[in-house]
Amino acid sequence: MNEKLFELKQRRVELLARIASQREQVAEAGAEWEAPLALADKGISGVHYLRRHPLLVVGAMAFILIRRGRAAGLMWGAWRLWKGYRYLSSIPEKMPSRAELDSL
């Protein structure tokens, strides 16, 4: 019985060493992918942000297409676009709710 117990302990030690080796391999593979996956995460976050703010995209495109040669003109155009974006994004808040319309 002691011999069988000794063999089981030996097998356990071998398996633990094998597990440690495999953990190191997985950690190395994960380290290689960490930077590209972080960049992809940031890209996806940017796309989600732009999907939530479509007027920002339209404003940026209009700004690029209509820009003037001088810095003051660019700043004035950016200010107008920002004010327009804020106004247009606040319209849903100013509109009456469905419940208010139904009560009329």
Secondary structure as GFF3:
##gff-version 3
##sequence-region A 1 104
A	DSSP	alpha_helix	2	52	.	.	.	ID=ss1
A	DSSP	alpha_helix	54	66	.	.	.	ID=ss2
A	DSSP	alpha_helix	71	94	.	.	.	ID=ss3
A	DSSP	alpha_helix	98	103	.	.	.	ID=ss4
###
